[in-house]
Structures are given as structure tokens and as C-alpha cells.
Amino acid sequence: MKKSLGFTLIELLLSITILAIVASYALPTFSDLTRRYKSEAKGRELFELLILMRTKAYSEHKSYTLCPSENGSSCGKDWASGAILFADNDRDGELDASEKIERTLSKLEDGATLNWNAFNNKGFITFRPNGTTPAQSGNFKYCPPGGEEKYGWFIILNTIGRPYFGKDRDGDGIVENGSGSPLTCDAKN
């Protein structure tokens, strides 16, 4: 009797069925992982920019400002459009002709929002030469396209200028800000 080296049709169909069942469970998890990674990558980009800004202010003994910028060359109002970092020689929170852009924060994906909610309601952040902020504690709130809170985040900036990510302290899958309030996103995001 000859020994067969291949699969029978039944074995092949059974293998494909098992593979399809396993893939149907893995695909939503992979999609969730991809969305979470995209969100966290943008958060890390902003976080690293804040750390760089604070370090440069302290090490160079200069004031540095981060402001939203729609065009990448002047300060604006919409953080989701991007941001610019510059040495703010006259400490006015505006990019002047004599001041050079050091770094930029790229635009968020369409439908995402990024808001800066500060104690003093200024639309920009400044680090003084000693590495602290002039009473600018507050938080950045990010909501992804679609407004699903589980993919959003807070970056909290304390008064001495230390940024940190909000945590999910109650285990519900939604991060809280420094005051303990959970992130809420508008459904139309």
C-alpha cells in the first residue's frame, strides 16, 4: 500500500475552518491594538516635546514656548493642526521674526481633537529658564476620531513643569485627569 504525503480534502477543509475561527477572534483584538498604538504614539510625541522643551529651557537658560499652529510658522488656536516650539526671547508667547522654530508637532489625524486646558487660560505653554512654568498647570486632552474614550489620553502638566500621563485609577478603561475626572469625548469627533 502506498503512503500518502498530502492532505485529504476533508483534512484541508477542517484546517481552513479552524484557522478562520481563530482569525475571527484575533482580528478585532489586532484592530484594537492598532488603534491604541496610534493614539499612544501621538501622546508620546507630545510628551517627548514637553520634556525636550523643559530641558532646553533649563540647560540654555532661555524661555521656550509651545503653541498651536495651523500653518507651522506662527501661533494659532487649534492644537489638532499641530504645534511649534521656539525659544521665546521676549517671553510674549508669540513667534517673532528674530525667533527660530526648534521643533514641530505634526497634525493629528482627521477627526481627532487635542485641547489644552490651563489654569491661566493661555493658549500656549511657556517654560522659564529655571525649567518651571509661570503658573501654567493644566492638561492636554486627546480624543481620537470617533470619540472612543478608551483610546483617548491626558497629559497633565503640574506647576513645576513636570508632565505625566493620566492614569486609569478606577479600572474602567478610561483615563482620568489630575483631578480624578474621567476623559469624556464628544461623539461627533
C-alpha positions in Angstrom: 0.0 0.0 0.0 1.3 3.5 -0.9 1.8 6.0 1.8 0.2 9.4 1.0 2.3 12.5 1.6 -0.6 15.1 1.2 -3.8 16.1 2.9 -7.2 14.8 2.1 -9.9 17.3 1.1 -11.6 16.8 4.5 -8.4 17.5 6.4 -7.8 20.6 4.4 -11.3 22.0 4.9 -11.1 21.2 8.6 -7.8 23.1 8.9 -9.1 26.1 7.0 -12.2 26.2 9.2 -10.1 26.1 12.4 -7.8 28.8 11.0 -10.8 31.0 10.1 -12.3 30.6 13.6 -9.0 31.6 15.3 -8.6 34.5 13.0 -12.1 35.8 13.7 -11.2 36.1 17.4 -7.7 37.6 16.7 -8.7 40.3 14.2 -10.8 42.5 16.5 -8.0 42.3 19.1 -5.4 43.3 16.4 -7.6 46.2 15.3 -7.9 47.4 18.9 -4.2 47.1 19.4 -3.5 49.2 16.2 -5.9 52.0 17.3 -4.4 52.1 20.8 -0.9 52.2 19.4 -1.7 55.1 17.0 -3.2 57.1 19.9 -0.3 56.4 22.3 2.3 57.2 19.6 0.8 60.7 19.3 0.8 61.1 23.1 4.4 60.1 23.3 5.3 62.6 20.6 3.8 65.4 22.6 5.1 64.2 25.9 8.7 64.0 24.5 8.3 67.5 23.1 7.3 68.8 26.5 10.3 67.1 28.1 12.6 68.5 25.5 11.2 71.9 25.9 11.7 71.9 29.7 15.2 70.5 29.3 16.2 73.2 26.8 14.8 76.0 28.9 16.7 74.9 31.9 20.0 74.0 30.2 20.1 77.0 27.9 18.7 79.5 30.5 16.0 80.7 28.0 12.2 80.8 27.9 10.7 78.3 25.5 7.1 78.4 24.2 4.9 75.7 22.7 1.9 77.0 20.8 -0.7 75.5 18.4 0.0 76.3 14.8 -2.3 75.7 11.8 0.5 76.7 9.3 3.7 75.6 11.0 5.1 79.1 11.0 3.0 81.2 13.5 0.9 80.6 16.6 -2.7 79.8 16.2 -5.6 78.3 18.2 -6.1 74.7 17.0 -3.8 72.1 18.7 -5.1 69.4 16.5 -3.5 71.2 13.5 0.0 70.9 15.0 2.3 73.0 17.2 5.6 74.8 17.1 8.3 75.0 19.8 10.6 78.0 19.8 13.0 80.0 22.1 10.7 82.9 23.2 13.3 85.6 23.8 10.8 88.3 24.7 8.6 85.9 26.6 5.4 87.1 24.9 4.1 83.7 23.7 4.3 84.7 20.1 6.8 83.7 17.4 8.6 86.8 16.3 10.9 87.3 13.3 14.0 87.1 15.4 12.9 83.8 17.0 13.6 80.4 15.3 11.3 77.3 15.4 13.2 74.5 17.1 10.7 71.6 16.7 7.1 70.9 15.5 4.3 68.6 16.5 2.6 67.1 13.4 -1.1 67.4 12.7 -3.4 64.9 14.2 -5.4 62.5 12.0 -8.7 64.0 10.7 -11.5 63.9 13.3 -9.1 63.8 16.4 -9.1 66.6 18.9 -6.4 67.9 21.2 -7.2 70.6 23.8 -5.0 72.4 26.3 -7.0 73.3 29.5 -4.8 75.5 31.6 -5.1 77.2 35.0 -4.5 80.6 33.5 -6.4 80.1 30.2 -3.5 80.9 28.0 -3.5 79.2 24.6 0.2 78.4 24.8 2.7 76.9 27.3 5.9 78.6 28.4 8.8 77.1 30.3 11.0 79.7 32.1 14.8 79.5 32.2 14.6 77.6 35.5 12.5 74.8 33.9 9.2 75.7 35.5 6.0 77.2 34.1 4.6 80.6 35.2 1.5 79.1 36.9 0.5 77.2 33.8 -0.6 73.9 35.3 -3.2 72.1 33.2 -3.7 69.2 30.9 -3.8 68.2 27.3 -6.9 66.1 26.4 -6.8 63.9 23.3 -9.9 62.4 21.8 -9.4 60.1 18.8 -11.6 60.1 15.6 -15.0 58.6 16.6 -14.7 59.9 20.2 -14.0 56.5 21.8 -12.7 57.4 25.3 -10.8 54.1 25.7 -8.3 55.4 23.0 -8.0 58.9 24.5 -5.4 60.3 26.9 -4.5 63.1 29.2 -1.0 64.6 29.6 -1.0 66.6 32.8 1.5 69.4 33.4 2.0 70.3 37.0 3.0 73.8 38.3 6.7 73.0 38.4 6.6 71.9 34.8 6.6 68.1 35.1 4.4 66.4 32.5 2.9 62.9 33.2 0.2 60.8 31.6 -3.2 60.5 33.2 -3.9 57.0 34.7 -7.0 54.8 34.8 -7.2 54.6 38.5 -10.7 53.0 38.8 -10.1 50.3 36.2 -12.9 51.2 33.9 -10.7 51.5 30.8 -10.9 55.3 30.7 -8.1 57.5 31.9 -8.6 60.3 34.5 -7.0 63.7 34.7 -5.1 65.1 37.6 -8.4 65.9 39.5 -9.7 62.4 39.0 -12.3 63.3 36.4 -12.6 60.7 33.6 -11.9 61.6 30.0 -15.0 62.4 28.0 -15.1 62.8 24.3 -17.8 64.4 22.1 -19.4 61.7 20.0 -19.1 63.8 16.8 -15.3 63.7 16.9 
